[in-house]
């Protein structure tokens, strides 16, 4: 009877180990490759602040806002 309990616990332990490896591997695959965690994600909004005419040229003054909603740093060049 004790051998049956040991065999059952060994089988349960092996199944738990395999499940843990599969779940951990799936999570790693999703986080690092499929969800593109290292890609920047930006929201860019533009607002027209003022429109004027100077010497028959139309001039538009706009406001541009950039918000980083991703998990990585994004360097902006302007």
C-alpha positions in Angstrom: 0.0 0.0 0.0 2.9 2.4 0.8 4.3 1.6 -2.6 1.0 2.6 -4.3 1.1 5.9 -2.4 4.7 6.6 -3.4 4.0 5.7 -7.0 0.9 8.0 -7.1 2.8 10.9 -5.5 5.7 10.5 -7.9 3.2 10.5 -10.9 1.5 13.6 -9.5 4.8 15.3 -9.0 5.9 14.5 -12.6 2.6 15.8 -14.0 2.9 19.0 -11.9 6.4 19.5 -13.1 5.5 19.1 -16.8 2.5 21.4 -16.4 4.7 24.0 -14.7 7.2 23.9 -17.5 4.5 24.1 -20.2 2.7 27.0 -18.5 6.0 28.9 -17.9 7.2 28.4 -21.4 3.9 29.5 -22.9 3.9 32.6 -20.7 7.5 33.5 -21.8 6.6 33.0 -25.4 3.6 35.3 -25.1 5.4 38.0 -23.1 8.7 38.2 -25.1 7.7 37.3 -28.6 4.0 37.4 -29.4 2.9 40.5 -27.4 5.9 42.5 -28.7 6.8 43.8 -25.3 9.9 45.5 -26.7 8.0 47.5 -29.3 7.2 51.1 -28.5 3.6 52.1 -28.4 2.7 55.8 -28.8 -0.4 57.9 -28.9 0.0 61.0 -31.0 -2.6 63.8 -30.8 -2.6 67.0 -32.9 -4.6 70.1 -32.2 -5.0 73.2 -34.3 -4.2 76.2 -32.0 -4.5 79.1 -34.4 -4.9 79.9 -38.1 -3.7 83.2 -39.4 -2.7 84.9 -42.6 0.6 86.8 -43.0 1.5 88.5 -46.4 -1.0 86.3 -48.2 0.5 83.1 -46.7 -1.7 80.9 -44.5 0.0 80.0 -41.2 -1.2 77.2 -38.9 0.0 76.8 -35.4 -0.5 73.3 -34.1 0.2 71.5 -30.9 1.4 67.9 -31.0 1.4 65.7 -28.0 3.1 62.3 -27.8 2.2 59.9 -25.0 4.1 56.6 -24.4 1.7 53.9 -23.4 4.2 51.1 -23.9 6.6 49.4 -21.5 9.8 50.6 -23.2 11.5 54.0 -23.4 11.0 55.8 -26.7 13.5 58.4 -27.8 11.9 61.4 -29.6 13.8 63.5 -32.1 12.3 66.8 -33.1 
